[in-house]
Amino acid sequence: MADQDWTPAFPGQRPPFRPGNTAALTHGANSERRVSKVAAEIEQTARTDPAWPGYLDDPAYTAAVRSWARSEAIVHLLGTWLDAQDIDAWMVSTVDSTTDTEKFEGGARTRTRARRVGSVLEQLRLWEASAARQRQRLGLDPLSRARLGRDVTAQRVDLVELLTRAAEQRDRDAASAPDAAVGGRSAPSEDGGKGASR
């Protein structure tokens, strides 16, 4: 409906909301449109950072990186909203309830469903913990990056050690091979290669 087709029912009535409006939006952490946009910006900024670990560009990490960026986006939106609020608003929990009445012959049944919505501060705490766990799993915080680097280095050292041992064994085998080896084969023994019978 176009604004020119609308007429107020009473003085001071505002026009109807247009599709895609943000009039009812508070912090935006429950708005997929807002979260997706901020998450994409966070991921793009992180990937262009010179400190970004190259292994996270592997397609196997795509879902984990997106999940991490989404958690960081929600933390950002909640934190930004809280910064603009009075401290009393930080602690307010709400209860959403819906009541359904089912009428049938001879009576009616009323059913109420309630859902507690934690305070924005509580939601922020939960999302910060989630983002921290995901950063740790991906090696995006200093301690987990150091541990991951240590593990990768240990694997490389193990591989180098394994290859060195194999080369040393090959050298020992070559040094202890009979002098009569020709073309990689041992010379036949005096009994024609049949071995002495016992």
RAJO-V296990 format. One record per residue. N is the residue number from 1. RES is the residue in three letters. PSI is psi in radians with two decimals (* if undefined). D_CENTER is the distance of its C-alpha to the mean C-alpha in Angstrom with 1 decimal. Layout:
N/RES/PSI/D_CENTER
N/RES/PSI/D_CENTER
This chain:
1/MET/2.25/41.7
2/ALA/2.66/42.8
3/ASP/-0.55/43.6
4/GLN/-0.33/47.2
5/ASP/-0.19/47.6
6/TRP/2.41/46.6
7/THR/2.40/49.2
8/PRO/2.49/48.5
9/ALA/-0.37/49.9
10/PHE/2.78/50.8
11/PRO/2.36/51.1
12/GLY/-0.07/47.9
13/GLN/2.34/45.6
14/ARG/2.76/42.7
15/PRO/2.80/41.8
16/PRO/2.70/39.3
17/PHE/2.51/35.6
18/ARG/2.72/34.6
19/PRO/2.43/31.6
20/GLY/0.16/28.4
21/ASN/2.86/29.7
22/THR/0.46/27.8
23/ALA/-0.65/30.7
24/ALA/0.04/29.0
25/LEU/2.30/25.7
26/THR/-1.67/25.1
27/HIS/-0.37/21.9
28/GLY/0.01/20.1
29/ALA/-0.26/16.9
30/ASN/0.06/18.0
31/SER/1.93/19.0
32/GLU/-0.65/16.8
33/ARG/-0.80/18.8
34/ARG/-0.79/18.2
35/VAL/-0.79/14.5
36/SER/-0.74/14.0
37/LYS/-0.84/16.4
38/VAL/-0.69/15.0
39/ALA/-0.73/11.3
40/ALA/-0.69/13.0
41/GLU/-0.74/15.1
42/ILE/-0.79/12.5
43/GLU/-0.78/10.8
44/GLN/-0.75/14.4
45/THR/-0.74/15.6
46/ALA/-0.74/13.1
47/ARG/-0.46/13.9
48/THR/-0.12/17.6
49/ASP/2.31/17.6
50/PRO/-0.41/19.7
51/ALA/-0.02/17.7
52/TRP/2.19/14.6
53/PRO/2.23/14.2
54/GLY/-0.54/15.7
55/TYR/-0.39/14.0
56/LEU/-0.14/10.7
57/ASP/-0.19/13.1
58/ASP/2.35/13.7
59/PRO/-0.39/13.0
60/ALA/-0.38/11.6
61/TYR/-0.01/8.3
62/THR/-0.88/8.4
63/ALA/-0.72/6.5
64/ALA/-0.71/3.3
65/VAL/-0.73/4.5
66/ARG/-0.69/5.7
67/SER/-0.74/3.7
68/TRP/-0.82/3.5
69/ALA/-0.64/6.9
70/ARG/-0.78/7.9
71/SER/-0.76/7.8
72/GLU/-0.64/9.6
73/ALA/-0.76/11.9
74/ILE/-0.73/13.0
75/VAL/-0.77/13.7
76/HIS/-0.83/15.7
77/LEU/-0.77/17.6
78/LEU/-0.78/18.5
79/GLY/-0.74/19.6
80/THR/-0.74/21.6
81/TRP/-0.79/23.3
82/LEU/-0.66/24.2
83/ASP/-0.51/25.6
84/ALA/0.00/28.1
85/GLN/2.80/29.2
86/ASP/2.59/31.8
87/ILE/-0.49/30.6
88/ASP/-0.58/32.1
89/ALA/-0.37/29.7
90/TRP/-0.56/26.7
91/MET/-0.07/27.9
92/VAL/2.09/29.0
93/SER/2.62/27.7
94/THR/2.83/28.9
95/VAL/2.08/29.9
96/ASP/2.29/29.8
97/SER/2.59/32.4
98/THR/2.46/33.9
99/THR/2.22/37.3
100/ASP/2.36/38.6
101/THR/2.19/42.3
102/GLU/2.05/43.5
103/LYS/2.44/47.2
104/PHE/2.96/49.4
105/GLU/2.12/53.0
106/GLY/0.06/54.5
107/GLY/-2.90/51.5
108/ALA/2.67/48.0
109/ARG/2.26/44.8
110/THR/2.31/42.3
111/ARG/2.20/38.7
112/THR/2.28/36.5
113/ARG/2.31/32.7
114/ALA/2.54/31.0
115/ARG/2.13/27.4
116/ARG/2.29/26.6
117/VAL/2.03/24.3
118/GLY/2.83/23.3
119/SER/2.79/24.2
120/VAL/-0.62/22.0
121/LEU/-0.71/22.0
122/GLU/-0.74/20.8
123/GLN/-0.73/18.0
124/LEU/-0.77/17.0
125/ARG/-0.77/17.2
126/LEU/-0.76/14.9
127/TRP/-0.59/12.2
128/GLU/-0.72/12.7
129/ALA/-0.72/12.3
130/SER/-0.81/9.0
131/ALA/-0.69/7.8
132/ALA/-0.73/9.9
133/ARG/-0.74/8.6
134/GLN/-0.68/5.1
135/ARG/-0.75/7.4
136/GLN/-0.78/9.6
137/ARG/-0.57/7.9
138/LEU/-0.13/7.3
139/GLY/0.57/10.8
140/LEU/-0.01/10.6
141/ASP/2.76/13.2
142/PRO/-0.76/16.7
143/LEU/-0.82/17.2
144/SER/-0.56/14.4
145/ARG/-0.72/15.2
146/ALA/-0.74/18.8
147/ARG/-0.75/18.2
148/LEU/-0.74/16.4
149/GLY/-0.70/19.2
150/ARG/-0.76/21.7
151/ASP/-0.74/20.5
152/VAL/-0.75/20.6
153/THR/-0.73/24.0
154/ALA/-0.70/25.2
155/GLN/-0.73/24.5
156/ARG/-0.75/26.4
157/VAL/-0.76/29.2
158/ASP/-0.75/29.4
159/LEU/-0.78/29.7
160/VAL/-0.75/32.3
161/GLU/-0.75/34.1
162/LEU/-0.80/34.2
163/LEU/-0.66/35.6
164/THR/-0.79/38.1
165/ARG/-0.72/39.4
166/ALA/-0.71/39.8
167/ALA/-0.71/41.7
168/GLU/-0.71/43.8
169/GLN/-0.73/44.6
170/ARG/-0.73/45.6
171/ASP/-0.73/47.8
172/ARG/-0.74/49.4
173/ASP/-0.71/50.1
174/ALA/-0.66/51.6
175/ALA/-0.54/53.8
176/SER/0.03/55.0
177/ALA/2.61/55.8
178/PRO/2.54/59.6
179/ASP/-0.37/61.4
180/ALA/0.20/62.8
181/ALA/2.29/59.5
182/VAL/2.18/60.0
183/GLY/0.51/57.3
184/GLY/0.03/54.8
185/ARG/2.62/57.1
186/SER/2.63/59.2
187/ALA/2.55/63.0
188/PRO/2.61/64.6
189/SER/3.00/66.3
190/GLU/-0.45/70.0
191/ASP/0.26/70.1
192/GLY/0.31/68.5
193/GLY/0.09/64.9
194/LYS/-0.29/65.8
195/GLY/2.67/65.6
196/ALA/2.40/68.2
197/SER/2.58/68.9
198/ARG/*/69.3
